[in-house]
Amino acid sequence: MKKRAAALCGAVAVLAGMVTAVPAGANGASAAAPVAKPAWKKCATADYPTLQCASLKVPLDHREPNGRKITLALSRVPHTAKTYQGPLLVNPGGPGGSGLTLAGFVASSLPKKVAAQYDVIGFDPRGVGKSKPALNCRPGHFSAVRPDSLPVTEKIERANLDRARAFAEGCAKKYADVLPYIDTVSAARDMDAIRAALGAKKINYFGYSYGTYLGAVYAKLFPNRVRRAVLDSVVDPTGVWYDDNLRQDQAFNDRHRALMAWIAKNDRTYRLGIDPDRIEAKWYEMRAALGKKPADGKVGASELEDTFMPGGYYDGYWPYLAEAFAAFVNKKNDDPLVEAYENFGAVDAAGDNGYSVYTSVQCRDARWPRDWAEWRDDNWAVYEKAPFMTWNNVWYNAPCAFWPTKPLDPVDVSSTALPPVLIFQATDDAATPYEGGVVTHHLLRGSSLVVEQGGGNHGISLSGNACLDKHLAAYLTDGTVPRGQGETDATCKKLPDPKPLSTKTKSTSSRGSTLHGLLGFRG
């Protein structure tokens, strides 16, 4: 980790010089329209009995504050302590993730004395979930069985391109008037509208994954309105978004190989061998077999990738994936694999909505190649080193090659005007590789970087690691951040690897499982 960090140190200045300024007009002041206070109502659940919900109208176009309005769905766990530290806005990432339930999770997972001092505020960003309008560009876009993701023939490539183009065209047809305003800068301005509606001069912020970029953009636009900010599993803001996706592919391949190594260590349970390379070869043989004959008519090669991809986000899923893999290879039984697909890989209506917002934001936020030959050349080069998810990831993002709105420029999030920002990053994170945490640490002057050494999960605080959570609690209590002498300010050991299910021991902490269910995948 130290060698990687040292190498990155020399690159940061160059990278920082490559990012573009805030999109034209994004910093321009506009006359704010009057903001009504949210009318909170009970929306308690069994897990979160004090949860409240409300809605807030905001401008579709923040440059036209008195123009068309859209509605944001909000949630809140109100503070109960005499000491009140203001609102703590939380975001699970995506883009496209719903944050309503996350407010309850964060409030219940923080130490009680800490949580009691904040109004923990969740929200569905524009286009998401219970916010209106909620996007669903092409219902059933991920219905099984899709074409094989690996474009080894012109016919397969054309089939995947046709799907991507159809999705972009579906968005253009249904939401032409909305798409120009589904982007990170607009979402950040929505956050400031939430702040104003809450009557707060400043906000506290806690974002995972894409939520780290959203938080950094908010901090760039409104540095004087940030009180505290926690960024967990950090997007590299200098690679938004095409380059970041290319960098993910190698990291996901590494995590997939880590799963193969874990299966080898547990050969007594899975009987797939003790050589990770040979186990990996069996996995690709399974992929080839499913490409010819999908399991239960619904799990083909692409769906298999969808099923195993979540293992790159969270190793708590490894025992379930390993059991399905072993049953298919050793017993010719594909039932556990179909069940795993339905649990981890299948996309429901909420997933369709999340994907619609994901593409709308990423395709609008930054420039993507319009020449398909560039995509083809870049990704075949990556595939040679990282075959696991490269082409699956391509097709997930390919609508951006055909997107109907003009792209903005990525935001230069660098800042010297912020209070200390607390950054959490695992060294082996696949979705947001380690480099993103280091780059952001340098761009946000005065920030503090806490590293989970050897950790591969995506979303690491409030997930069962007491060392990380100690730093989080201290920061939210009084703003204390660790200060180190080297590249990182503090290091925590990773959590132990999961145990096979057959040992009758819990494979993960329940809190970790809950968190990763809320964060979802792909961002």
N, C-alpha and C positions, 0 to 999 in steps of 0.2 A: 504494500500500500504506500509506503514512504517513497519508494522509487517511482511509482506512478505519479504521486503527488508532486515530486520534485520536477519530473518532466513536464507536468502541467503548468508549473509555476512560470516557466519560460514562455509558455504558449498563451497565457492569459492576456498579456498586454496586446498581443497580435489579435486574438479573438475579440477583445473588447473593441478594437478599432474597426472590426468588420461589421458590427451590428449597425443597423440603421436607426435614425432618429424616430421619435414618436410619429405616427402617421399624421399627415397634414390635417390640421384642424383639431387634432386630439387634445392639444393643450389649450386651445383657444377658449377663453371664458365665454360663457353664454348666460343670459339672464335666467336664473333658476325659477322654474314654476313653483307655486306654493305646493308644499308636500303635506298631505294629510297623515296624521298619526295612525299607525295600524290599530285595528280593532281586534284585540286578541280574544280568542275563544278556546275553550278546552278541546283538545284533540288527543287526549291521553291514550296510551296503549298499556298493555300489561307490563311491558319492559320499561316504559317511560311514563309513569303516571302523572308527572307534572308538565308534560309537553302541552304547549299552546300553539295555535295556528292563526295566521292572518294573511292578508293580501295587500299588495301595494301597487298602485298604478305609476308607471314611469313612461317617459317619452320613448317612442320607438326610435326616433332620431334625436339624440341629446342636443344637437345643434338647433333643433326646433322644439323648445321646451313646451310650447303651447299647442303642438301639433298632435298627431295620432298617439294614443296611449296603448300600452300593453300592460299585462298584469303579471306581477311576480308573486309566487307563493312563498310564504315565510313560516318559520317555526321558531319557537322560543322555549327555553327552560329558564325561568326568571331567577334572579339572584335572591338569596334569602339572608345573607349576612348584613350587618350594619355597615361594614366596609364594602363599598361598591366601586369596582374598577372599570365599569362601563361594559359596552357590548363586546362580545367575542364572536365574530363572524367565522363560520367554518365552511369549508368546501372540500368535497371528496375527490375532485379531479374530473377526468374525462378527456376533453370537454364533453359534456352531456350527462354528467352524473347528478343525481338528485341529492340535495343536502338536507332535506327535511328531517329524516330520521337520524342523520349524523349528529345533529344538535343534541338529541337525547343521549346518544352513545357517548359523546365527548363529556357531557355534563355528568354522566354516571360513572365514567371511567377515571376522571381526574380525582385527586384527593378531595374529600367533601369540603374541607376548609377552603380549598382553592376554587372549586366550582361554585361555591356559594357566593363568591364575590363578583361573579360575572352574570350578565344575561347572555346565555349561549344562544346564538342566532344561526339557524339554518336557513337556506334558501334554495329554491330551484332557479338556476339562472335562466335568462330569457330563452324561450323555446323548449325548456325541459319540464317533464313531469306534469305537475299541477299548475305551472305557469301557463298563461294564455297569450298568444296561441302556442300550443305544443306541436312541434313538428313531427311528421311521419311521412317522409317523402315517397317511400315505396314499400308499403306493407308486405311482409313476406320475402324481403330481399335475400334473407339468409335461409330460406326454406331448403331443406335437403331434398335431393342430393345435388350439390353444386358441381360445376366442372372442377376437375382436378386443378389445384392451384399451380402445379408445375407445368409451364407452357412448353412442353417438349415437342409439340406439333403446332403448326399454324392454326389448325382448327381449334385446339384448346385455347390458344392465346386469343383468338378471335371471340370465342364464347365468353371468356372472362372480360375482354374489352367491351363487348356488347352489354354485359351486366353493369359494368361501371358507368358506361355512357347512359344507360337507361336510368340509373339512379340519379345522375346529375340532371337529366332531362325531367325526371319526376319532380325533383326539388324545384326546378325552374318553373314548371307548369303550375305547381300548387302554391309556391311561396315567393313568387317573383318580387312582390312588394316588401317582403320581410328579409330576404337573404342578405341584402346590402348592410343590414344592421345586426347580423348575428356574427359577432366577433369579440375578441377579448377586450378591446378598448371599450366597446359599448357595455360589456358585462361589468367592467371595472367602474364605469360611470353609474351603472345600476347600484353597485355596492355603495357608492357615495350617496345615492338617493336614499338607500336604506339607512345609512348613517344619519342623514338629515331628518328622515321620518322618525327615527328613534330619539331625536333631540340631543345627539352626542356630538361634541366638538371633535372627538377623535375616536377611532375604532381600534380594537385589538383583532388580530386575524390569525387563523390557523388553517393552512391549506396543505392537502396532500397532492402529489403528482402534478397534473396540469394545474391544480389549484395553487401550486407554487409560482407558476408563471402568471396566473391571474393576480395573485397577491403582489408579485413584483411589479406588474404593470400598474396596479392601483397605487403602489408606493411611488412609482415614477410620476404619475399624474397628480397625486395628492400627498406629497411627502410630509406636509405639516399636519396631516390628519391621521397619521399612523402613530399609535401609542406603543404597541408591541406587535411583533409578527413572527409566527412560527412557520417554517417551510420544511416539509417532510417529503423526502424522495423527489429530488429536484430536477425539473426540466432544464436542459441546457438552453438558455435564452439566445445563444448565438447560432443555434441550428434549427430554429423554427421555420418550417416544420419538416421539410423534405430531408435535410441532412440528419435531423434527430431520428427519423424513422430508419434511415440506413444504419445509424450507429446502434439502434436497438437490436438489429438482427444478429450481430455477433454476440451481444450479451445474452440474448435469448438462447442462442445455440449453446453457449457456455452453461446456462442454467439447465438446459435439457440434458447435457452431458453429466451435470452434477446429479440429476435424477438417476441416470443410468448407473453412476458410481454408487449411489445410495442403494439401488436395487441389488447391485453386486455384493455390497456389504451385508445385505439381508437375504442371501441366497437360501438360507435354511427355510425362509418363509416362501420365497417366490420361485425358487428352482429355475431361474433363468441363467444361471452361471455366475462366475466370479470375475469375469473379464468384462469391464464396462464397454470396451469396443465391440465385443461380440454381442453383448446385450443390445447395444445401439443398432447393430446390423439386423438383429431380430426385429427391432422396432420398425426399421425401414422395410423389412420384409412384410410385416403386418400392414404397413401403409400401402405397399404395392398390392397386396391381396385385397384390401378394402377398396382400392381403386378399381379393381376388376369386378368385385362383388361386394357392394356395401352391406354392412351388418344390418339386418332387419329392414333393409331398403332405405335406411336413413343415415348411416354412418359410413360415408365414403372417405377418400383420402383427405379432402379438405376439412370434413367434419372431424376427422381424427386429430388434425392439427388444432382445430378449435378446442377440442377436448383437453389436449395436453398443454396448450399454451398457458392456461391458468396456473399450472405448476411452476411456470417461470415467475409468477407473481408471488406465490405463497407456497412454501414447502409443506404446509398443513394438508395440502391436497395430494401429496405424493403417495401416501398409503393407498388411497382409493384408486389412483391412476395405476399404481403398480399391480394391484389386485386384478384390475380389468385387463391389463397387459398380460399378466401371467395366465389368466383364465383363457384368453384367446389363443396364446401360444401353446400352452401345455395341455389344455383340455378341449380345445376347439369350441369353446363356449364363448359366444359373443354377447350374452345377456348382460354381464357386468360392464362391458364396454358401452353398450347402448344406454345403460343406466347412467354411466359416467358422462356420456354425451348430454343426456337430458339434464343432468345436474350442473355441468360446467360449460358445455359448449353450445347448447341450443339457445336461440334468440327468440324472446317473446315480444309482445307489443311494447313493453318498456324498453327492451333492447333496441327495437326498431326506432323508437323515439331518441334514445341515447345516441345511436349511430347517425341519425339525421342531424342532430346538433353537432356531433363530433366532426362530421364532414363539413357542415356549414361554417363552423368556426375555423377549422384548420385550412380549408380551401380559401377562405376570405382573409385570414390573418397574414398570409405571406404568399410569395410567388412560388408556383410549382412549374416544372417543365411542361410545356405544351407539346413538345416533340416526343412521341412515344419511343423513338429510338434511344433517347437519352435514358429514359426509365429502363428500357431493356438492357442496355449496355451496363449501366450502373448496378443493376440488381443481379444480373448474371455474374458479375465480378464478385459481388458480396456472397452470392449463393455458393460459389466455389469453396469458400471458407466457412460458411454458415448456412447449411442447407435446411435446418429445421423449420424456421418460420419466415424466411426471406420472401418467398413468393406469396405466401398467405398474407403477409403484411403489405405487399405491393397492391394486391387487389382490394384490400381494405381501404387503402388511400387513393386508389386509382381514379375515383370520381373527380379528384382535384385536377386531373388532366383535361377535364371537360367542363369545369365549373363555370356557371353562367355569370358570376359577378367578378368585377375587376378586383385584383388582390391589393391589400394594403401592404405596408412595409412593417417588418417586425419592430418591436419597441426596444430601444436601447434602455435597459433597465438599470444601468449603472447609476449609483447615487452616493453622495457624500453627506447627504442631508437627513439621513434616517437615524432614529434611535437604534441601539443594537438589535439585530435580527438574529434569531436562533434557527440554525439550519441542521437538519438531521439527514444523514445519508449512509446507506449500506454500501460496502465496497463492491459487492457482487450483484447489485440490483440490476435486473434486466430491462425493465420498462423505462427507467430513467438512470442510465449508467452513471457510475461514480463521478465521471468528469463534470457532469452537470452541477453537482454540489460544489465542487472545487471552483469552477468558473464563477458561479453565482456568489460564492463566498468572497471572491476577489472583486466582483463588480459592486457588491453592496458593502461599501467601506464601513468597518467597525462591526461587521457581523461575526458570529461565532459558529464554527463548524464542529458538530459532534458526529463522530463516525462509528458505525457498528462494524467492527473489524470482522471480515469473513461472512457477514450477513448477506443473504441473497433475496430476502423478502422485500416487497415494494409496499411502503407504508409501515414504519417500524416503531413509532412512538404509540403509546396506548395499546400495544400489542403483546404485552407480557414481559418486556425487557425492563426490569426494575432500574437498571443503570440509566437508560435513556429517559425513563419517566421521572427519575429524580431531577435531571436537568430541566425537563419540561416544567415540573411543579415549581422549582426554584424560580424559573424565569417568569412564570405567570403569577407567582406570589409577590415578587418585588423587583422584577427586571434583571435579576442576577444571571449573567452568562459566564461560562468558563472561559478562561484565557490561557492559551498554551504558548509554547515557544516555537513550535514548528508549524507545519502546514495546517494541521488540525489543532483544535483547542481542547478536545477531549475525545477519548476512545473508550468504547464499551465492547465487551465480548458479545458475540452473537448468541442467540438462544440455541440450545441443543437441537440436533436434528430430530425429526419426528420418529416415532416408533411404529413398526408395522401394526396394523389393527389387530392381528391375531394375538398379540401379547396382552390384550385386554387392558392396556394402559391408554390414557388419553394421548392422542397423537399431537395435539396442539392445545394451547390455552383456549378456553371458550371465548375469552375476550378477543384473542387474535382472530379466531374464526369469524366472530361477529364483525369485527372491523373490516376484514377482507371481503366479507359479503357486501358491506356497504360501499367499499371502494370500487368493486367491480373490476373489469379488465379493460385493457387497451388504453390506459391513461391514468 
